[in-house]
């Protein structure tokens, strides 16, 4: 049975380009995630502002900003530690996570919530930021080119 599909463009005889590792993975993830979370916060601040005025909008935005700060610190640590010691980045993530959780808890308990803060919109803004930040990170990681093995050194032509 003959095919009616077109053959498409002809293959070239040129070399196929190589794909190297993604440059500045952590900063790229920080940019992508920040953009996604900020867009979500702007969209969540609109109904918060309409339903509860400026207090609702600011509360929603502050909840999301706290989440962005929390996650952004990790990506910056990954960037700076990963450049010098890529295998040590995961260990630093764990240490940084512990320090952030304890630090943010101390700050929240010592300072407390201001009287004007609208709790429901604060939580909604935080959840929106978490979901969009994580989605952007997953999408960014899925497109990253991570070099798993070291390429062998070019040792010239093999002896015959």
C-alpha positions as a printed NumPy array, in Angstrom:
array([[  0.   ,   0.   ,   0.   ],
       [  1.586,   3.287,  -1.048],
       [  2.04 ,   6.078,   1.48 ],
       [  0.757,   9.57 ,   0.869],
       [  2.982,  11.071,   3.574],
       [  5.569,  13.554,   2.472],
       [  9.165,  12.622,   3.083],
       [ 10.01 ,  15.937,   4.763],
       [ 13.366,  17.661,   4.568],
       [ 16.339,  15.601,   3.484],
       [ 18.985,  14.688,   6.043],
       [ 22.152,  16.684,   5.802],
       [ 25.663,  15.363,   5.759],
       [ 26.805,  17.871,   8.393],
       [ 27.737,  16.9  ,  11.902],
       [ 25.08 ,  16.654,  14.548],
       [ 25.533,  19.267,  17.266],
       [ 26.225,  18.156,  20.786],
       [ 24.207,  19.161,  23.771],
       [ 26.173,  20.218,  26.794],
       [ 25.053,  20.743,  30.356],
       [ 22.662,  23.566,  31.184],
       [ 24.569,  26.68 ,  32.203],
       [ 23.515,  28.271,  35.484],
       [ 20.75 ,  25.772,  36.239],
       [ 19.923,  27.235,  39.652],
       [ 19.657,  30.839,  38.465],
       [ 17.509,  29.732,  35.536],
       [ 15.186,  27.901,  37.944],
       [ 15.1  ,  30.956,  40.206],
       [ 14.093,  33.182,  37.292],
       [ 11.437,  30.786,  35.968],
       [  9.961,  30.081,  39.382],
       [  9.94 ,  33.734,  40.426],
       [  8.12 ,  34.759,  37.267],
       [  5.51 ,  32.01 ,  37.667],
       [  4.919,  32.711,  41.362],
       [  4.756,  36.486,  40.864],
       [  2.202,  36.095,  38.072],
       [  0.108,  33.887,  40.333],
       [  0.367,  36.378,  43.184],
       [ -0.785,  39.233,  40.984],
       [ -3.758,  37.13 ,  39.886],
       [ -4.602,  36.095,  43.459],
       [ -4.306,  39.681,  44.7  ],
       [ -7.098,  40.767,  42.347],
       [ -9.932,  38.791,  44.001],
       [ -8.385,  39.447,  47.419],
       [ -8.522,  43.172,  46.715],
       [-12.062,  43.009,  45.39 ],
       [-13.349,  40.979,  48.351],
       [-11.301,  42.391,  51.226],
       [ -9.753,  45.597,  49.91 ],
       [ -6.095,  46.511,  50.126],
       [ -5.637,  44.419,  53.281],
       [ -6.6  ,  41.246,  51.428],
       [ -4.44 ,  42.05 ,  48.408],
       [ -1.369,  42.909,  50.493],
       [ -1.869,  39.854,  52.723],
       [ -2.071,  37.58 ,  49.691],
       [  1.029,  39.097,  48.177],
       [  3.006,  38.902,  51.447],
       [  2.124,  35.22 ,  51.908],
       [  3.495,  34.478,  48.47 ],
       [  6.58 ,  36.629,  48.949],
       [  7.455,  34.709,  52.097],
       [  7.292,  31.454,  50.145],
       [  9.36 ,  32.922,  47.311],
       [ 12.008,  34.065,  49.782],
       [ 12.045,  30.622,  51.403],
       [ 12.538,  28.777,  48.098],
       [ 14.768,  31.427,  46.53 ],
       [ 17.381,  31.095,  49.268],
       [ 17.73 ,  27.387,  48.444],
       [ 18.265,  28.03 ,  44.759],
       [ 20.878,  30.691,  45.472],
       [ 22.702,  28.304,  47.824],
       [ 22.545,  25.647,  45.1  ],
       [ 24.015,  28.098,  42.607],
       [ 26.941,  29.242,  44.73 ],
       [ 27.775,  25.86 ,  46.292],
       [ 27.102,  23.942,  43.071],
       [ 29.682,  25.951,  41.15 ],
       [ 32.475,  24.942,  43.525],
       [ 31.284,  21.543,  44.712],
       [ 28.408,  20.075,  42.663],
       [ 28.177,  16.914,  44.742],
       [ 27.974,  18.962,  47.962],
       [ 24.972,  21.001,  46.811],
       [ 22.434,  18.459,  48.095],
       [ 23.996,  18.439,  51.562],
       [ 23.863,  22.207,  51.642],
       [ 20.204,  22.091,  50.579],
       [ 19.417,  19.97 ,  53.641],
       [ 21.383,  22.221,  55.994],
       [ 19.863,  25.352,  54.48 ],
       [ 16.363,  23.899,  54.729],
       [ 16.796,  23.226,  58.444],
       [ 18.194,  26.711,  59.069],
       [ 15.365,  28.323,  57.066],
       [ 12.603,  26.419,  58.868],
       [ 14.   ,  27.269,  62.296],
       [ 14.788,  30.86 ,  61.274],
       [ 11.374,  31.577,  59.759],
       [  9.632,  29.953,  62.748],
       [ 11.601,  32.112,  65.188],
       [ 10.842,  35.26 ,  63.19 ],
       [  7.123,  34.449,  62.949],
       [  6.832,  33.612,  66.656],
       [  8.885,  36.599,  67.828],
       [  7.304,  39.191,  65.54 ],
       [  3.894,  37.555,  65.237],
       [  1.197,  38.456,  62.756],
       [  0.25 ,  42.131,  62.492],
       [ -3.329,  43.084,  63.376],
       [ -4.17 ,  44.124,  59.831],
       [ -3.036,  40.842,  58.187],
       [ -5.883,  38.87 ,  56.638],
       [ -5.005,  35.247,  57.486],
       [ -7.076,  33.528,  54.807],
       [ -5.583,  35.573,  51.949],
       [ -2.086,  35.189,  53.414],
       [ -2.471,  31.384,  53.236],
       [ -4.044,  31.522,  49.769],
       [ -1.144,  33.616,  48.478],
       [  1.349,  31.208,  50.037],
       [ -0.354,  28.151,  48.508],
       [ -0.539,  29.799,  45.074],
       [  3.166,  30.619,  45.256],
       [  4.119,  27.093,  46.385],
       [  2.132,  25.392,  43.636],
       [  3.353,  27.653,  40.828],
       [  6.949,  27.724,  42.11 ],
       [  7.107,  23.938,  42.287],
       [  5.469,  23.542,  38.864],
       [  8.017,  25.927,  37.328],
       [ 10.898,  24.085,  39.041],
       [  9.669,  20.709,  37.793],
       [  9.293,  22.086,  34.285],
       [ 12.748,  23.681,  34.474],
       [ 14.398,  20.51 ,  35.787],
       [ 12.708,  18.454,  33.066],
       [ 14.299,  20.649,  30.401],
       [ 17.724,  20.831,  32.031],
       [ 20.653,  19.031,  30.511],
       [ 22.569,  17.532,  33.39 ],
       [ 25.884,  15.888,  32.669],
       [ 25.957,  12.6  ,  34.553],
       [ 29.293,  11.19 ,  33.438],
       [ 32.574,  12.931,  32.76 ],
       [ 33.47 ,  12.959,  29.105],
       [ 36.699,  11.095,  28.364],
       [ 39.73 ,  13.204,  27.605],
       [ 40.622,  13.463,  23.923],
       [ 43.722,  11.269,  23.718],
       [ 44.295,  11.495,  20.027],
       [ 44.055,   8.718,  17.48 ],
       [ 44.398,   5.134,  18.714],
       [ 47.643,   3.361,  17.941],
       [ 47.456,   0.871,  15.1  ]])
